[in-house]
Amino acid sequence: MIDGRLRALALGLLASTALVAPASAQEAPDATPEIQPPLDTTRSPAPGTNATDVTSLPPQAQVDRDGIAEDPTEIIVTAQKREENLQDVPVSIQAIGTRRLDQLNISDFADYTKQLPSVSFNTSQSGGYVIYMRGVATGGDGNHSGSLPSVGVYLDEQPVTTIGGALDVHIYDIARIESLAGPQGTLYGASSQAGTIRIITNKPDLTAMYGRVDGELNTVAHGGMGGSLEGMINVPMGDRIALRAIAFYRREGGYIDNVPGSRTFCGDPIVDPDTGDTVGCEFNGFTVDNAGLVDNDINSREVYGGRAALKIDLNDNWTVTPAIMHQSSRLNGFLGYDPTLGDLNVQRFKDDYYEDKFTQVALTVEGRISNFDLTYAGAYLDRPTEGLNDYIDYTQAYDDYYASAGGLANYFYFQDSAGNTINPHQYIYGEEHFKKMSHELRIATPQEGRLRGLVGAFYQRSTNDIYQDYLVDGLAPDLSVNGRPGTVWLTLQEREDQDWALFGEAEFDVTPQVTLIAGGRLFRYENSLFGFAGFGKNVNFDEDTWLVPPNAVGGSSGVRRCLTVNGEQLIDDEDSALAPGGVDGTPCTNVGNVVDGQAVPRKSKGSGFTHRLSARYEPQENLMFYGTWSRGFRPGGINRQPNAPAYDPDYLTNFELGWKTKFGPLTWNGAIFHQVWKKFQFSFLGENSLTVIQNGRDAEISGIESDVSYIAGGLTLNAAAAYTNARTKGNICKSIIDDEDCTDTFVVAPSGTRLPITPRFKVATTARYAWPMGPGGKAHVQASLTHRSSAPTDIRQDIGGGTNPNDFLGRIRSSTLVDTFLGYSWGNYSAELFAINLFDERNDLVRFVACSICTQTRITPGRPRTIGIRLGTRF
């Protein structure tokens, strides 16, 4: 056990600050000496570039040799698509700059969102992260066929928002991460309904050649070893061309143990001697054990990749910046543990894995026409993923559910070609291939005028090829999905999402102290889903006689619901031919429509307008107040459940009052907000554990967020916190077509139910002290504390029969994490010892079950205590 004095020392370092600052408007002096020349101010940068943004340079470019920052009080952001001091932007922004990213040892999504109090997340079915901001969450999002995200993610100027989870971009040589809370639909569009996260990379520098190499070794409590090796180089290639490139490799040690276990399914039926009916089963059927897979630390992960950008100054007015990034990651094993088996233990019966790769190529062109700045930003993203997932929880749950009828062995038809009962253990092999193309063109007026603004046009198209194969070894071909022996259920679909927009925003200085801001976005979207999802259909099956089963589970979903040339479902139109023209590899089409006898995609389309109206008041220097009325949207879409209707767009209206102040070494920003979420999209696992999306009632979300920063000498204190109260308004019924009293069905979530996932209170704090030590050296000590309160896991309070899923899922528990750092730098070298999650707190990231009737809760925890050393050199 860790000595109480160690805890007291770590907490004592934080005692002088109560909140933290992921988004401080100030950056602390760094201990790293300068090795890069100061900024070249003799040449004007191309319009819109970050060449004058001190945070876009590596830490050593911002620090003199005595360790004092050149200008630590300014962070330049581009949240409004033009360069501005963070303190001048009337938007709630938290920005983590280059230096703080290094100081906090931030390397991935989970690291930086820990520092952003307005941000929470869930994991998607594909294994990625689904991001929420300011409590705008229902908890069921992330399915590949489901709702679009409510939070946009950008890598530089290009959107990288994806279905099935945000890109987990490796954080290295990053200028800053901007978190924009509240609707950003005017400038960022459909998937920025609740907010936007922007990852801004450091750009090529024409002034000098320089670079850095950093390495890390660490060990994880209850787990294995990990480490990383990263490097960056900047190379001018003449007066007008420069290259900047990075490469990285990271291995994360595992800490989940696959412990011995077995599952036994129903075997012999128990028959009532009087009626001859099956009334139960003996659990003497097939037994599955994991003896060959028992191992420690099964959830290790490897990530590697690189990024390169080329800056080309065509002349003094025009700059072209092509860029490319590739990243590959592989997660071995399973991320969750079973709390009934003990801490960090689980029982898995297949060799799980998940691979995620992405490549993005981007082009940014910035220039000047007369006095107007013109920017084009285009990108193409390619993201293939694949994985294998044990689905034994699903098998066990359905076997138990039907135990009174003999279980899977007697109630269903899990048989081989000879009619023998087989082991019903299911597992899933899945692949997805996501692609996105985006183009934006905008033109901005000079910023010096009393009236200034920008207008632009935007188009993006994303596609996703979805393949999920639910397998049972040895299943008879006649009982499988047609043409796929062993496949119980097949999802093979093509999804396409497109949107077009014209947008603009203008600012007018009524007086030197008062500015009015108005913006709008005219949008149009069109989404489609096409393909197959479901069970097969035995070619000998007859709907009237049922002499042979239709498939392994006797289900009607799948081929029996496929569309005929008449546009009817096969189950109602057996004498007609199936509609041709479906997705390659499918037996037929049950997600789509029929036009002129041909299967075509099912589509959802719409258009609308969103706005932002704001006023800014600056009574004196370093003091600003603002008020904002803004609106964000999320497009409607298609349900893949053949009998489920399409769902409509949902809208979020935001009313916000904020302030940004600076008093000497103290900076204090904050915002109070009230949001109304109209007819929000509500996702849940329905029949056959198939995700269904419907529009719920409304929700109201109120809260406050604030960040504080204080710098004095070698001491830096940062704090940021958010309080969020998010609740439904009106009963949510089992069927949305029911009235608010749920007369025909039942109340799934009564009015006033708290929205899930988001904690009511979240805070992050950091204290850092640096001092000279030895000839030309500098030492530092740092501690950070992050706390989040508990949160409900599921919005639903009743899933039928009075069962509340939160009773078996449990709440996402509150947690308090402490990280500590001790380092020294000299010359061009640095070394640092660190302990992440010093007290080995078991913080819940996600609590989940595998299927709609499953009750075996799994918990994905944050990383246990990790102790390590980082070494770095600059050249």
Number of C-alpha atoms within 10 A of each C-alpha: 4 9 7 8 9 12 13 12 12 18 16 12 19 22 12 10 17 17 25 28 29 34 31 30 31 27 25 27 28 29 31 30 27 24 19 21 14 16 18 14 9 6 8 11 17 21 22 20 20 24 21 16 18 22 27 27 26 25 26 23 20 29 23 20 16 16 23 19 21 13 15 18 20 17 24 22 26 19 21 16 15 18 19 17 15 23 24 17 18 23 25 24 28 27 26 29 30 26 25 22 22 18 17 22 18 18 17 14 15 16 15 18 18 21 29 26 32 31 25 23 20 25 23 20 16 20 19 19 21 26 27 26 27 29 27 31 25 22 24 25 29 27 21 23 24 24 26 23 25 28 28 27 24 19 19 19 21 24 26 22 23 25 26 26 23 23 23 16 17 19 22 25 27 22 27 26 25 23 26 24 23 31 32 28 31 29 26 25 26 29 24 27 31 33 28 29 26 22 21 23 21 23 27 26 24 23 18 17 17 18 19 19 18 19 18 19 17 21 20 22 17 18 23 19 19 21 18 19 18 20 20 21 19 23 19 19 15 10 10 16 19 23 21 24 22 20 19 21 19 21 20 21 24 27 23 27 25 24 18 17 15 12 18 15 24 24 21 16 23 17 15 11 8 6 8 9 13 18 16 20 24 14 17 12 20 16 14 16 16 18 14 10 17 17 14 16 21 25 23 22 19 18 20 19 20 20 21 20 23 23 23 21 20 13 10 14 16 19 23 19 21 17 20 18 19 19 22 18 20 20 21 20 26 25 23 23 24 17 14 11 12 10 13 23 20 25 21 26 25 20 16 20 21 21 19 22 19 21 19 21 19 23 19 22 21 21 23 18 10 9 10 15 22 21 24 19 21 21 23 21 22 18 20 17 20 18 20 21 20 22 19 21 22 22 21 21 18 16 23 18 15 19 25 16 21 26 27 28 26 20 17 20 23 26 21 18 12 7 11 13 20 19 22 26 22 22 25 20 17 20 20 22 17 23 21 22 21 20 21 19 17 19 20 23 17 15 16 7 11 13 16 16 19 22 19 19 18 21 18 19 18 21 21 24 19 19 20 20 20 23 22 23 17 18 26 25 21 25 29 27 27 22 13 21 17 23 27 28 26 25 19 25 28 23 21 19 22 18 21 18 23 21 23 20 21 17 20 16 17 11 11 11 13 16 18 18 19 19 21 21 25 18 22 18 22 18 22 22 25 25 29 31 27 26 28 32 26 21 13 12 15 14 14 6 8 11 10 16 21 25 28 28 18 18 17 15 22 26 28 23 27 27 30 27 20 17 20 19 20 22 16 13 18 14 9 15 13 25 25 16 15 22 19 11 12 20 22 26 30 31 29 24 21 20 13 10 17 17 27 22 23 21 18 19 18 15 14 12 17 24 22 22 17 20 19 22 19 19 12 10 10 14 18 22 20 22 21 21 19 24 26 29 26 25 28 24 29 28 23 27 23 19 11 12 14 18 22 20 20 20 22 27 23 21 18 22 20 21 22 25 21 19 11 11 13 17 22 20 25 22 23 18 20 20 25 21 27 19 18 25 28 21 21 22 15 15 12 14 14 18 21 24 29 25 21 27 20 21 23 21 21 19 20 20 23 28 28 27 29 23 21 13 12 17 17 20 27 30 27 30 27 25 22 23 18 27 22 23 21 17 22 28 24 20 16 15 13 15 13 16 14 18 10 12 15 21 23 22 24 22 17 14 20 25 26 23 26 33 27 19 21 29 28 27 27 28 23 24 22 22 15 16 13 10 8 13 21 22 21 20 19 23 24 27 25 24 22 23 16 18 19 21 25 25 27 25 18 18 18 13 7 11 13 17 22 17 12 15 20 16 18 24 18 16 15 18 21 24 22 23 21 18 20 22 25 19 16 16 18 21 18 19 18 22 21 22 24 19 18 20 16 20 21 18 19 20 25 21 17 19 19 18 19 20 17 18 18 19 22 21 18 19 22 22 21 23 21 18 18 19 18 19 18 21 13
